[in-house]
Amino acid sequence: MRFTQTAGFRLSAIVAAAFFSSVPLFAQQPDGPQTAAPPPGTQVMQPAPQPRPASTEKILVPAGTRVAVVLENGISTRSAKPGDSVYFQTSFPITQNNKIVIPVGSYLRGELLESKRPGRVKGKGEFRLRLNTLIFPNGYTVNLNAAPRSADSGGKETMDSEGKVTGPSDKGKDVGTVLTTTATGAGIGAIASRSAKGAGIGGGIGAAAGLAAVLLTRGPDAEMPRGSTMDLVLERELSLDGSQIQFTNTGQAQPITPPPARQQ
């Protein structure tokens, strides 16, 4: 009985050894660099690219810088009122350290601060404006504090140091109106009465008619037609984000429909 149990135990051990010897062993691979290529279908993870730090450079455009602009919507004291918007675009690039900081074709928005029509007896048409927003071609927008210093409207308007545009005077035309009607009245009176007295009466009537025409007519309005050119002056330092100012060309102005010819 003892011999049989021992033989059976040895037989079981032999069978177990034969079984395990036929099963592949999965040994843990030691840590270390891989010298063989990964098997097909294995995705190799690449490290994510690190974002570049945003530029913190500030570009400062000094106060007193002049910016040449072109008017896109006409202004006239005939219809303008305080609060109306005015629109411009730059016509000449601004550079700094051989880099373009304000390209041609940038947009500016401002508003009328005051507008006054000419009087019937005295006074000229006047309006004053200020520019408060600058929009670059890439959409970058900054607050602006600028006032016009000179303008070319194609007419006889003038501009003072505070950016107020004043229309021309009409005194010469008023005097001409009175003299013309006086002479006409005198001629009619002389013909009607065939006497100097009649000429005097007719002249008085003509002068009164001329004066009435002057009193009922306003002087010329102050105007700046679409397409007028203007120089703006920055009244304070303009701080720009360097990451937004990366222009490689001078820019291009959008065409503006020319204004109708003005009567001089």
Rosetta silent file (secondary structure, phi, psi, omega in degrees, C-alpha in Angstrom):
SEQUENCE: MRFTQTAGFRLSAIVAAAFFSSVPLFAQQPDGPQTAAPPPGTQVMQPAPQPRPASTEKILVPAGTRVAVVLENGISTRSAKPGDSVYFQTSFPITQNNKIVIPVGSYLRGELLESKRPGRVKGKGEFRLRLNTLIFPNGYTVNLNAAPRSADSGGKETMDSEGKVTGPSDKGKDVGTVLTTTATGAGIGAIASRSAKGAGIGGGIGAAAGLAAVLLTRGPDAEMPRGSTMDLVLERELSLDGSQIQFTNTGQAQPITPPPARQQ
SCORE:     score description
SCORE:     0.000 S_00000001
   1 L     0.000  -40.521  179.766    0.000    0.000    0.000 S_00000001
   2 H   -67.097  -38.707 -179.279    2.840    2.353    0.848 S_00000001
   3 H   -65.826  -38.952 -178.601    4.593    1.573   -2.418 S_00000001
   4 H   -65.570  -43.342  178.953    1.487    2.304   -4.459 S_00000001
   5 H   -63.968  -39.979  179.989    0.953    5.784   -2.890 S_00000001
   6 H   -66.512  -42.589  178.959    4.576    6.732   -3.468 S_00000001
   7 H   -64.469  -38.925  178.376    4.476    5.607   -7.083 S_00000001
   8 H   -64.704  -40.018  179.266    1.225    7.516   -7.620 S_00000001
   9 H   -62.502  -44.042  179.986    2.710   10.694   -6.123 S_00000001
  10 H   -65.073  -39.201  178.975    5.753   10.468   -8.377 S_00000001
  11 H   -62.681  -39.886  178.969    3.565    9.879  -11.423 S_00000001
  12 H   -64.888  -38.901  179.816    1.474   13.026  -10.610 S_00000001
  13 H   -65.321  -40.095 -179.841    4.621   15.107  -10.239 S_00000001
  14 H   -65.612  -44.003  179.489    5.942   13.939  -13.610 S_00000001
  15 H   -62.106  -41.973  179.451    2.610   14.723  -15.344 S_00000001
  16 H   -63.957  -41.602  179.650    2.482   18.223  -13.751 S_00000001
  17 H   -64.180  -40.201  178.699    6.040   18.974  -14.792 S_00000001
  18 H   -65.378  -36.306 -179.842    5.308   17.934  -18.350 S_00000001
  19 H   -66.793  -50.052 -177.131    2.188   20.160  -18.467 S_00000001
  20 H   -68.296  -26.677  177.971    3.857   23.303  -17.175 S_00000001
  21 H   -70.691  -21.593  178.607    6.832   22.770  -19.441 S_00000001
  22 H   -86.751  -10.904 -179.849    4.475   23.034  -22.458 S_00000001
  23 L   -92.758  127.401  179.884    2.964   26.388  -21.323 S_00000001
  24 L   -66.320  141.194 -179.521    4.972   29.543  -22.386 S_00000001
  25 L   -89.911  133.283  178.434    6.281   31.579  -19.543 S_00000001
  26 L  -105.113   88.964 -178.946    5.403   35.293  -19.442 S_00000001
  27 L   -86.875  144.391  178.782    8.271   36.834  -17.655 S_00000001
  28 L   -71.479  128.784  179.883    8.185   40.538  -16.861 S_00000001
  29 L   -73.297  138.377  179.403   10.567   42.461  -19.050 S_00000001
  30 L   -68.788  149.498  177.444   13.105   44.461  -17.131 S_00000001
  31 L   -65.769  146.412  178.753   12.824   48.247  -17.223 S_00000001
  32 L   154.337  173.603 -179.337   15.128   50.013  -19.628 S_00000001
  33 L   -67.066  143.298  178.592   15.356   51.517  -23.120 S_00000001
  34 L   -85.611  131.691  179.457   13.713   49.595  -25.942 S_00000001
  35 L  -100.173  -14.034 -179.715   16.083   48.517  -28.690 S_00000001
  36 L  -105.157  153.331  177.655   13.444   46.977  -30.941 S_00000001
  37 L   -67.646  147.279  178.555   10.729   48.780  -32.897 S_00000001
  38 L   -65.406  151.098 -179.887    7.246   48.650  -31.370 S_00000001
  39 L   -61.381  155.272  179.839    4.939   46.016  -32.852 S_00000001
  40 L   -56.424  142.759  178.551    2.643   47.097  -35.734 S_00000001
  41 L    90.143   -6.730  179.686   -0.487   49.014  -34.648 S_00000001
  42 L   -87.028  125.592 -177.902    1.141   50.459  -31.570 S_00000001
  43 L   -88.201  125.088  179.052    0.706   54.267  -31.406 S_00000001
  44 L   -89.023  121.925 -177.903    3.754   56.136  -30.269 S_00000001
  45 L   -80.421  124.206  176.762    2.767   59.102  -28.101 S_00000001
  46 L   -96.873  144.187  179.229    4.551   62.315  -28.973 S_00000001
  47 L   -64.498  139.319 -179.144    4.963   65.012  -26.353 S_00000001
  48 L   -65.972  136.536  179.009    2.462   67.877  -26.778 S_00000001
  49 L   -65.476  139.577  179.965    4.037   71.076  -28.176 S_00000001
  50 L   -82.614  128.872  179.113    4.433   73.775  -25.612 S_00000001
  51 L   -63.952  143.918  177.895    2.590   77.034  -26.509 S_00000001
  52 L   -72.360  139.532  178.411    4.760   80.043  -27.098 S_00000001
  53 L   -64.971  138.671 -179.541    4.478   82.659  -24.411 S_00000001
  54 L   -64.640  141.863 -179.759    2.445   85.674  -25.508 S_00000001
  55 L   -70.161  132.606  178.635    4.470   88.759  -26.315 S_00000001
  56 L  -105.729   11.443 -178.903    4.269   91.367  -23.598 S_00000001
  57 L   -66.378  136.601  175.893    6.063   94.015  -25.626 S_00000001
  58 E  -110.233  131.593  176.344    4.424   97.425  -25.597 S_00000001
  59 E  -104.755  122.844 -176.228    4.802   99.799  -28.522 S_00000001
  60 E  -108.438  118.165  175.216    4.459  103.434  -27.523 S_00000001
  61 E   -95.754  117.919 -171.164    3.524  106.012  -30.144 S_00000001
  62 L   -67.961  153.861  173.579    4.470  109.386  -28.641 S_00000001
  63 L   -61.759  146.893 -177.908    2.074  112.268  -28.130 S_00000001
  64 L    94.029   -7.771  178.308    2.273  114.844  -30.902 S_00000001
  65 L   -65.308  134.572  178.722    2.490  112.231  -33.670 S_00000001
  66 E   -95.425  135.717 -179.063    0.648  113.377  -36.790 S_00000001
  67 E  -123.144  121.064  179.272   -1.600  110.904  -38.604 S_00000001
  68 E   -84.165  129.420 -176.840   -2.821  111.641  -42.143 S_00000001
  69 E  -134.865  164.301  176.807   -6.434  110.568  -42.718 S_00000001
  70 E  -124.518  134.934 -178.611   -9.186  110.817  -45.336 S_00000001
  71 E   -76.034  134.082 -179.226  -12.821  111.571  -44.480 S_00000001
  72 L  -101.006  -21.946  176.194  -15.316  108.867  -45.465 S_00000001
  73 L  -129.685  133.500 -175.739  -18.576  110.654  -44.726 S_00000001
  74 L   -66.687  153.109  178.633  -19.229  114.294  -45.522 S_00000001
  75 E  -125.489  133.404  176.631  -19.845  116.893  -42.797 S_00000001
  76 E  -147.636  136.589  177.762  -21.967  120.026  -43.203 S_00000001
  77 L   -67.328  -10.206  176.931  -23.412  122.399  -40.630 S_00000001
  78 L   -62.615  -33.409 -176.265  -26.586  122.327  -42.729 S_00000001
  79 L  -132.405  -13.012 -175.661  -27.513  118.980  -41.169 S_00000001
  80 L   -71.487  151.120  176.827  -24.788  118.020  -38.673 S_00000001
  81 L  -145.342  156.028 -179.369  -25.477  117.980  -34.951 S_00000001
  82 L   -55.838  138.581 -178.780  -23.414  117.202  -31.843 S_00000001
  83 L    97.912  -14.830  177.844  -22.965  113.472  -31.287 S_00000001
  84 L   -63.986  143.407  179.198  -22.958  112.547  -34.987 S_00000001
  85 E   -83.211  146.335  173.364  -20.297  109.984  -35.907 S_00000001
  86 E  -126.774  145.812 -173.927  -17.499  110.751  -38.344 S_00000001
  87 E  -128.888  136.633  179.506  -15.354  108.108  -40.048 S_00000001
  88 E  -133.258  168.137  166.242  -11.840  108.284  -41.441 S_00000001
  89 E  -140.045  147.912 -176.861   -9.125  105.966  -42.701 S_00000001
  90 E   -70.798  143.926 -178.674   -5.380  106.469  -42.587 S_00000001
  91 L  -116.791   -0.862  179.889   -3.693  107.464  -45.844 S_00000001
  92 L  -147.570  135.874 -175.737   -0.027  107.287  -44.786 S_00000001
  93 L   -74.316  151.261  173.261    1.762  104.645  -42.663 S_00000001
  94 E  -109.320  126.635 -178.523    3.261  105.376  -39.243 S_00000001
  95 E  -119.640  158.653  177.041    6.562  103.585  -38.529 S_00000001
  96 E  -151.281  125.988 -177.219    8.773  103.202  -35.494 S_00000001
  97 L    53.864   42.888  178.835   12.254  101.652  -35.389 S_00000001
  98 L    63.070   24.114  175.843   11.819  100.613  -39.030 S_00000001
  99 E  -124.867  144.025  179.413    8.618   98.724  -38.190 S_00000001
 100 E   -80.552  122.420  178.949    5.079   99.548  -39.296 S_00000001
 101 E  -108.835  -29.780  174.587    2.899  100.339  -36.280 S_00000001
 102 E  -132.939  102.353 -176.766   -0.119  101.979  -37.987 S_00000001
 103 L   -79.423  162.761  173.440   -0.604  100.788  -41.584 S_00000001
 104 E   -62.626  141.260  179.363   -2.493  102.552  -44.354 S_00000001
 105 L    94.382    1.988  172.974   -6.171  101.594  -44.366 S_00000001
 106 L   -71.417  149.592 -175.046   -6.636  101.609  -40.576 S_00000001
 107 E  -104.139  148.410  176.815  -10.007  103.021  -39.560 S_00000001
 108 E  -130.851  142.380  176.603  -10.817  105.833  -37.159 S_00000001
 109 E  -125.080  138.598  176.907  -14.101  106.801  -35.602 S_00000001
 110 E  -141.773 -168.257  178.966  -14.918  110.103  -33.964 S_00000001
 111 E  -148.752  156.466  175.763  -17.838  112.349  -33.179 S_00000001
 112 E   -79.321  128.959  177.189  -18.932  115.939  -33.571 S_00000001
 113 E   -87.987  -32.115  177.478  -18.616  117.887  -30.336 S_00000001
 114 E  -156.576  155.228  178.424  -20.477  120.946  -31.614 S_00000001
 115 E  -152.770  128.234 -177.098  -22.061  122.232  -34.790 S_00000001
 116 E  -135.343  129.066  177.741  -23.447  125.725  -35.456 S_00000001
 117 L   -77.746  154.522  176.977  -25.104  127.050  -38.580 S_00000001
 118 L   -67.615  150.958  178.719  -24.216  130.526  -39.859 S_00000001
 119 L   -80.591  172.067  178.832  -26.496  133.370  -38.792 S_00000001
 120 L   -84.924  -24.777  179.523  -28.673  135.487  -41.033 S_00000001
 121 L  -107.361  -47.292  179.332  -27.019  138.746  -39.983 S_00000001
 122 L  -148.701  169.818 -179.352  -23.626  137.697  -38.652 S_00000001
 123 L    98.772  145.563 -179.224  -21.733  134.589  -37.621 S_00000001
 124 L  -114.666  158.498  174.510  -20.161  131.786  -39.617 S_00000001
 125 L   -68.359  138.348 -176.827  -20.861  128.092  -39.780 S_00000001
 126 E  -143.658  147.273  167.605  -18.673  126.131  -37.354 S_00000001
 127 E  -151.743  156.660 -178.854  -18.168  122.576  -36.170 S_00000001
 128 E  -136.827  140.848 -176.873  -15.633  120.785  -33.997 S_00000001
 129 E  -137.186  165.276  177.366  -14.806  117.086  -33.836 S_00000001
 130 E  -143.761  144.978  178.404  -12.609  114.616  -31.979 S_00000001
 131 E  -101.746  130.537 -173.986  -11.302  111.151  -32.871 S_00000001
 132 E  -129.841   -3.273 -179.872  -11.610  108.506  -30.165 S_00000001
 133 E  -140.612  134.866  176.536  -11.237  105.005  -31.703 S_00000001
 134 E  -121.110  125.565 -178.806   -8.562  103.419  -33.900 S_00000001
 135 E  -118.716  119.405 -179.859   -9.264  100.049  -35.602 S_00000001
 136 L   -80.397  162.961 -178.903   -6.374   98.200  -37.274 S_00000001
 137 L   -58.955  -25.010  178.960   -6.879   96.000  -40.375 S_00000001
 138 L   -88.556    5.643  178.168   -6.675   92.849  -38.212 S_00000001
 139 L    94.108   -8.042  178.694   -9.497   94.092  -35.962 S_00000001
 140 L   -63.563  126.646 -173.306   -7.284   95.217  -33.078 S_00000001
 141 E  -122.095  134.149  179.100   -9.050   98.228  -31.517 S_00000001
 142 E  -133.605  154.598  174.804   -7.614  100.878  -29.198 S_00000001
 143 E   -76.317  142.840 -174.664   -8.898  104.041  -27.600 S_00000001
 144 E  -129.802  145.789  174.338   -7.630  107.183  -29.225 S_00000001
 145 E  -131.413   91.602 -174.707   -7.422  110.786  -28.121 S_00000001
 146 E  -138.450  149.722  178.632   -6.702  112.887  -31.198 S_00000001
 147 E  -131.579  147.706  178.814   -7.850  116.189  -32.625 S_00000001
 148 E   -70.869  148.247  178.939   -7.524  117.612  -36.163 S_00000001
 149 E  -121.900  -26.732  177.654   -4.932  120.297  -36.763 S_00000001
 150 E  -152.221  151.296 -177.008   -5.201  120.991  -40.482 S_00000001
 151 E  -149.161  151.227  174.243   -7.647  120.091  -43.215 S_00000001
 152 E  -125.144  103.600 -176.887   -8.114  120.450  -46.945 S_00000001
 153 L   -97.928   -5.396 -175.501  -11.805  120.524  -47.819 S_00000001
 154 L    81.936    1.923  179.450  -11.425  121.952  -51.311 S_00000001
 155 L  -124.002 -151.232 -176.587  -13.231  125.110  -50.175 S_00000001
 156 L  -106.082   15.725  178.001  -12.548  128.198  -48.058 S_00000001
 157 L   -66.031  148.579  177.192  -13.025  126.567  -44.652 S_00000001
 158 E  -123.681  160.948 -179.309  -10.363  127.241  -42.021 S_00000001
 159 E  -133.601  133.821  179.621   -9.296  125.300  -38.918 S_00000001
 160 L   -93.371 -175.779 -175.553   -7.903  126.679  -35.656 S_00000001
 161 L   -69.632  -14.404  179.021   -5.482  125.073  -33.183 S_00000001
 162 L   -97.986    6.108  177.212   -8.350  123.403  -31.308 S_00000001
 163 L    83.185   17.874  179.054   -9.649  121.595  -34.377 S_00000001
 164 E   -89.670  127.162  179.417  -12.661  123.863  -34.985 S_00000001
 165 E   -95.212  129.737 -178.442  -13.652  124.186  -38.642 S_00000001
 166 E  -120.748  133.179 -179.741  -15.100  127.561  -39.652 S_00000001
 167 L   -76.209  169.819 -178.547  -16.928  128.258  -42.881 S_00000001
 168 L   -73.204  162.494  176.523  -16.264  131.219  -45.183 S_00000001
 169 L   -83.613  157.626  179.785  -17.753  134.673  -44.760 S_00000001
 170 L  -122.907   20.688 -175.669  -20.543  135.956  -47.006 S_00000001
 171 H   -64.975  -42.035  179.872  -20.126  139.709  -46.420 S_00000001
 172 H   -59.852  -41.252  179.090  -18.935  140.458  -49.928 S_00000001
 173 H   -66.758  -37.383  179.745  -21.936  138.707  -51.402 S_00000001
 174 H   -64.324  -44.505  178.938  -24.285  140.561  -49.013 S_00000001
 175 H   -62.557  -40.696  178.380  -22.881  143.950  -50.028 S_00000001
 176 H   -62.553  -37.549  178.987  -23.183  142.955  -53.669 S_00000001
 177 H   -64.288  -44.196 -179.697  -26.817  141.994  -53.168 S_00000001
 178 H   -65.239  -44.643 -178.609  -27.661  145.367  -51.589 S_00000001
 179 H   -65.009  -39.619 -178.787  -25.809  147.352  -54.271 S_00000001
 180 H   -64.849  -46.664 -179.066  -27.389  145.380  -57.103 S_00000001
 181 H   -69.333  -32.050  177.387  -30.924  145.814  -55.840 S_00000001
 182 H   -64.960  -47.534  179.839  -30.271  149.497  -55.078 S_00000001
 183 H   -63.724  -40.483  179.462  -29.036  150.171  -58.600 S_00000001
 184 H   -64.113  -43.514  179.300  -31.905  148.244  -60.118 S_00000001
 185 H   -64.681  -39.239  179.244  -34.449  150.129  -58.020 S_00000001
 186 H   -64.524  -41.219  178.605  -32.907  153.469  -58.896 S_00000001
 187 H   -63.398  -42.980  179.618  -33.044  152.694  -62.598 S_00000001
 188 H   -65.153  -40.602 -179.852  -36.656  151.648  -62.425 S_00000001
 189 H   -65.226  -39.811  179.974  -37.581  154.766  -60.408 S_00000001
 190 H   -66.455  -40.466  179.627  -35.858  157.091  -62.851 S_00000001
 191 H   -66.259  -39.279 -176.150  -37.560  155.533  -65.832 S_00000001
 192 H   -70.445  -39.483 -174.988  -40.945  155.660  -64.178 S_00000001
 193 H  -105.763  -10.650 -178.802  -40.792  159.294  -63.047 S_00000001
 194 L    55.161   39.287  179.590  -38.208  160.659  -65.471 S_00000001
 195 L  -151.442  162.341  177.112  -36.592  162.588  -62.609 S_00000001
 196 H   -66.268  -33.166  179.636  -33.744  162.404  -60.088 S_00000001
 197 H   -62.382  -41.384  178.764  -36.295  162.282  -57.311 S_00000001
 198 H   -64.819  -36.622  177.567  -37.789  159.157  -58.799 S_00000001
 199 H   -63.867  -39.369  179.029  -34.317  157.602  -59.031 S_00000001
 200 H   -65.266  -44.610  178.679  -33.764  158.332  -55.353 S_00000001
 201 H   -61.735  -44.745  179.981  -37.057  156.799  -54.344 S_00000001
 202 H   -64.521  -36.748  177.990  -36.408  153.768  -56.502 S_00000001
 203 H   -64.915  -39.676  177.949  -32.913  153.418  -55.070 S_00000001
 204 H   -63.434  -42.224  178.435  -34.276  153.476  -51.531 S_00000001
 205 H   -63.610  -41.262  179.759  -36.808  150.818  -52.362 S_00000001
 206 H   -65.086  -40.660  178.548  -34.112  148.720  -54.003 S_00000001
 207 H   -62.712  -41.816  178.405  -31.791  149.071  -51.005 S_00000001
 208 H   -62.515  -40.851  178.896  -34.583  148.004  -48.661 S_00000001
 209 H   -65.339  -39.473  178.919  -35.302  144.983  -50.841 S_00000001
 210 H   -65.606  -41.624  178.604  -31.623  144.076  -50.907 S_00000001
 211 H   -64.010  -39.309  177.714  -31.328  144.370  -47.138 S_00000001
 212 H   -63.028  -39.451  178.674  -34.393  142.215  -46.677 S_00000001
 213 H   -63.751  -38.903  178.641  -32.879  139.563  -48.934 S_00000001
 214 H   -65.213  -44.193 -177.238  -29.694  139.598  -46.856 S_00000001
 215 H   -66.989  -25.710 -178.149  -31.587  139.296  -43.576 S_00000001
 216 H   -91.589   -4.429 -175.872  -33.608  136.342  -44.829 S_00000001
 217 L  -115.412  131.010  175.367  -30.629  134.406  -46.163 S_00000001
 218 L   -75.578  159.725  173.864  -28.080  132.507  -44.073 S_00000001
 219 L   -74.257  177.348 -178.817  -24.386  132.643  -44.814 S_00000001
 220 L   -67.950  139.522  177.965  -22.550  129.660  -46.347 S_00000001
 221 L   -73.733  152.054  172.034  -22.417  126.516  -44.226 S_00000001
 222 L   -78.849  130.432 -174.986  -19.127  125.057  -43.087 S_00000001
 223 E  -137.406  147.971  166.673  -18.530  121.847  -45.028 S_00000001
 224 E  -133.227  102.074 -177.410  -16.032  119.043  -45.382 S_00000001
 225 L   -68.292  160.766  173.492  -17.042  116.823  -48.308 S_00000001
 226 L   -55.959  133.683 -177.562  -16.341  113.106  -48.456 S_00000001
 227 L    96.813   -4.594  175.935  -12.711  112.599  -49.498 S_00000001
 228 L   -64.451  146.849  179.945  -11.388  115.663  -47.644 S_00000001
 229 E  -102.605  153.310 -175.537   -7.929  115.172  -46.154 S_00000001
 230 E  -153.865  148.152  171.818   -6.928  115.979  -42.595 S_00000001
 231 E  -104.644  127.492  175.685   -3.968  115.753  -40.229 S_00000001
 232 E  -104.328  151.067  177.491   -4.679  114.435  -36.740 S_00000001
 233 E  -123.311  127.501  176.469   -2.413  114.948  -33.743 S_00000001
 234 E   -70.818  124.187 -177.792   -2.205  112.454  -30.861 S_00000001
 235 L   -89.243   -9.243  174.048   -2.807  114.415  -27.678 S_00000001
 236 L  -148.817  163.119 -178.733   -1.423  111.664  -25.440 S_00000001
 237 L   -61.200  136.012 -178.020    0.907  108.696  -25.770 S_00000001
 238 E  -104.488  118.243 -178.842   -0.680  105.740  -27.563 S_00000001
 239 E   -98.591  124.233 -177.428    0.161  102.316  -26.067 S_00000001
 240 E  -118.388  146.381  177.037   -0.139   99.346  -28.460 S_00000001
 241 E   -77.500  118.416 -176.842    0.076   95.594  -27.822 S_00000001
 242 L   -61.306  -29.440 -179.760    3.199   94.317  -29.587 S_00000001
 243 L   -71.085  -18.162  179.512    1.638   90.901  -30.253 S_00000001
 244 L   -95.257  -16.317 -176.487   -1.088   92.612  -32.311 S_00000001
 245 L  -103.482   83.628 -178.372    1.249   94.871  -34.274 S_00000001
 246 L  -131.476   47.879 -176.074    2.954   92.467  -36.699 S_00000001
 247 E   -84.631  136.419 -177.419    2.387   94.149  -40.036 S_00000001
 248 L  -108.696   -2.463  175.260    4.815   93.360  -42.847 S_00000001
 249 L  -139.298  167.227 -174.079    3.572   95.860  -45.442 S_00000001
 250 L   -72.765  -13.937 -179.542    2.453   99.459  -45.445 S_00000001
 251 E    92.155  175.961 -177.796   -1.190   98.546  -46.097 S_00000001
 252 L  -144.619  127.846 -179.668   -3.638   99.727  -48.715 S_00000001
 253 L   -75.840  144.394  174.903   -6.390  102.303  -48.436 S_00000001
 254 L   -77.838  141.732 -178.570   -9.883  101.418  -49.568 S_00000001
 255 L   -65.643  142.059  178.992  -11.140  103.594  -52.451 S_00000001
 256 L  -115.687  131.886  178.218  -13.457  106.429  -51.480 S_00000001
 257 L   -60.638  123.326 -177.598  -16.086  107.765  -53.843 S_00000001
 258 L   -64.214  148.174  179.711  -14.956  111.287  -54.740 S_00000001
 259 L   -75.173  161.745  174.892  -17.269  114.099  -53.647 S_00000001
 260 L   -66.354  154.362 -179.506  -19.174  116.244  -56.146 S_00000001
 261 L   -62.856  137.729 -179.466  -17.428  119.360  -57.371 S_00000001
 262 L   -92.558  143.746  175.228  -17.919  122.328  -55.079 S_00000001
 263 L   -82.300  123.452 -178.975  -19.010  125.716  -56.318 S_00000001
 264 L   -85.628    0.000    0.000  -16.410  128.311  -55.404 S_00000001
